[in-house]
Every structure is written in C-alpha cells, then in structure tokens.
Amino acid sequence: MVKIRLKKFGTQKQPYYRVVVQDSAKPRDGACVEELGTYRPIEKENQVSINVERAKYWLSVGAQPTAIVSKLLKKVSK
C-alpha cells in the first residue's frame, strides 16, 4: 500500500519534515516514490508547502494519507 507521510530531517531540537509518497513497508526515512513538499513546525511563517495537484493525483490513485498529513492537506487546500 502506498502512503503519503512525513519523512524526518533536521536536528533534535530543530526538526523539519518532507511530505513524501512512500510504500508503507519501507522505513520512515527510506527511499520514497515522490516528494510533495515540506513541513517546518518550528517556524511561524510558511510552515507548510505542498504541491496540492500532485497530492490530489496520488489520493485519486489510492494513496492513503497519515493523520497528520491529512490535517496538513486540509490546511493547505483552504
């Protein structure tokens, strides 16, 4: 099954994440199919940037978003 989920980068006190399309059997920081955007929870401005068109495409072909990613997609699509 293909999932849209977060891939962690950064340091311990300064995390940032990439929103990626990845096989659910792969490890969190493993190889991904496609990168859709970024999420920086520490910064106040421009925390989320996601390519909404590509995300809609992956959702249409059956990719399942995680709970956090689905909240981020709702936030971006407003």
C-alpha positions as CSV (number, residue, x, y, z in Angstrom):
1,M,0.0,0.0,0.0
2,V,1.2,3.5,-0.8
3,K,1.0,6.2,1.8
4,I,1.5,9.9,2.0
5,R,3.5,10.5,5.1
6,L,6.3,12.6,6.7
7,K,10.0,11.9,6.4
8,K,12.1,13.5,9.2
9,F,15.1,15.7,8.7
10,G,17.0,18.2,10.8
11,T,18.5,18.1,14.3
12,Q,17.0,17.0,17.6
13,K,15.7,20.5,18.6
14,Q,15.2,21.8,15.0
15,P,13.2,19.2,13.1
16,Y,11.7,19.6,9.7
17,Y,9.8,17.1,7.6
18,R,9.3,16.3,3.9
19,V,5.9,15.2,2.8
20,V,6.5,12.1,0.7
21,V,4.7,9.3,-1.2
22,Q,6.2,6.1,0.1
23,D,5.4,2.3,0.3
24,S,4.1,1.5,3.7
25,A,6.5,-1.4,4.1
26,K,9.6,0.9,3.8
27,P,11.2,2.5,6.9
28,R,10.2,6.2,7.7
29,D,13.5,7.6,6.4
30,G,13.9,5.1,3.5
31,A,13.5,5.7,-0.2
32,C,10.4,7.4,-1.4
33,V,8.4,7.4,-4.7
34,E,7.9,11.2,-4.8
35,E,8.4,14.3,-2.6
36,L,5.4,16.5,-2.4
37,G,6.5,19.3,-0.1
38,T,7.9,20.3,3.3
39,Y,6.6,21.0,6.8
40,R,8.5,23.1,9.3
41,P,6.7,23.0,12.7
42,I,9.2,25.3,14.5
43,E,8.9,28.3,12.1
44,K,5.9,30.7,12.3
45,E,5.8,31.7,8.7
46,N,5.3,29.4,5.7
47,Q,5.2,26.2,7.8
48,V,3.6,24.1,5.1
49,S,4.3,23.9,1.4
50,I,2.7,21.1,-0.5
51,N,2.2,20.5,-4.2
52,V,-1.6,20.1,-3.9
53,E,-2.1,19.0,-7.5
54,R,0.3,16.1,-7.1
55,A,-1.2,15.2,-3.7
56,K,-4.7,15.1,-5.3
57,Y,-3.3,12.8,-8.0
58,W,-1.8,10.4,-5.5
59,L,-5.1,10.4,-3.5
60,S,-7.0,9.6,-6.7
61,V,-4.9,6.5,-7.4
62,G,-5.3,5.1,-3.9
63,A,-2.6,6.5,-1.7
64,Q,-3.6,6.8,1.9
65,P,-2.5,9.9,3.9
66,T,-1.5,9.6,7.6
67,A,-3.5,11.5,10.2
68,I,-1.0,14.4,10.3
69,V,-0.7,14.7,6.6
70,S,-4.4,14.8,6.1
71,K,-4.6,17.7,8.5
72,L,-1.8,19.5,6.6
73,L,-3.6,18.9,3.3
74,K,-6.8,20.5,4.7
75,K,-4.8,23.4,5.9
76,V,-3.1,24.0,2.6
77,S,-6.1,23.5,0.4
78,K,-8.1,26.3,2.1
